[in-house]
Amino acid sequence: MRKSFSLHLNMPHFVYILYSKRIDKYYVGKTENVDKRTEYHNSEFNKIWTNRGKPWELVQTLEFENSTLTSKAEHFIKKQKSRKLIEKIVREGWSI
């Protein structure tokens, strides 16, 4: 007998970019639920690096068809360590 489980194959995946005026920094992450993830970054339960930048503003959302592409895009953006690249993506979207 086969066991079945949900893989969320048809669910979109997102790279999101947050901005904090308080510390003048961007944060790049990936998720399946941008609203919930943004809410977490701004919540009292946030104990990660982004806690010091609250409140965070969602400034860009990039949609990908699967988690592999999402992970590759997030890794590429973070690897560049370029504020200019992030600001270009915020202004123009994903065109790389």
N, C-alpha and C positions, 0 to 999 in steps of 0.2 A: 504494500500500500504506500502510495506517495504522500509525503507530507507537503503541505502548501504553506507558503509564506509570502508576505508582500515585500517587494524590493523597491517600490516607488519608482519603477522604470519610466513612467510617463510624467513624473513630477519635475518641474524645472528646478534648476539649481542656480544660485546667484553668487556673484562676487559683489560685495557692497563696500562702499567707501564712506566712512564717517569723518566728520571734522569737528574739532573742539576749538572754539574761540578762546577758551580759558587758557589752554597751553599751546595754542597755535600749531596743532599737529593733526595729521591725517591718520586714520586706522583703516587697514584693508583686511577684510575677512571673507569667509564663504559660509553659505547656509542654504537651507531649503525654505526658510521662513524669515524674510528680511525684517518684517515688523516685530516679530517676537525677539529676534536677535538684537535689534536696536533697542528695544525695551529693556532687555537684559543688561546691555552696556550702561544704560542710565539708571539701573535699579540699585537698591540697597544691597542686593545679593551679589553684586559684581565685586569679586575679590581679585580680579586680574589687573594687568597693567592699565587698562582703560579706565579704571576707577578714578584715577587722578584727573582725568580730562572731562568729567561730567559737567555740564550736559553735552552729549554728543548729538550732532545733527547729521542725518542721512543726506549725503550730497550726490551720490550716484549709485545706481543699481545696474548691474550687467547680468543678463540672463543667458544661461547655457543649457544645452539639452541634456547633459549628463554630468555626473560628479567628476569624471575624469577630466573633461574639458575645463570645468570650474577650477579644479585643483591646479591644473597647468597654468591657467590664467592668473590665479592668485599667486602662485609661486613665481611666475615671470615678473609680475608687478613688484612683489616684495624684493626679489633678487636684484632689481635695478637700483634700489635704494635712492630713488629719484623723486623728489618733490615735484619737479617740473613735469615728469611723466604723469604722476598722479593728478596734478592740476589740469593737464591736457585731457586726460580721460574724464575728469569731472566736467570739463567744458564741452568736449566733443564726443564722448562715448568711446567704445572699444573699436578701434580701427587698425589694430596691429596684426 
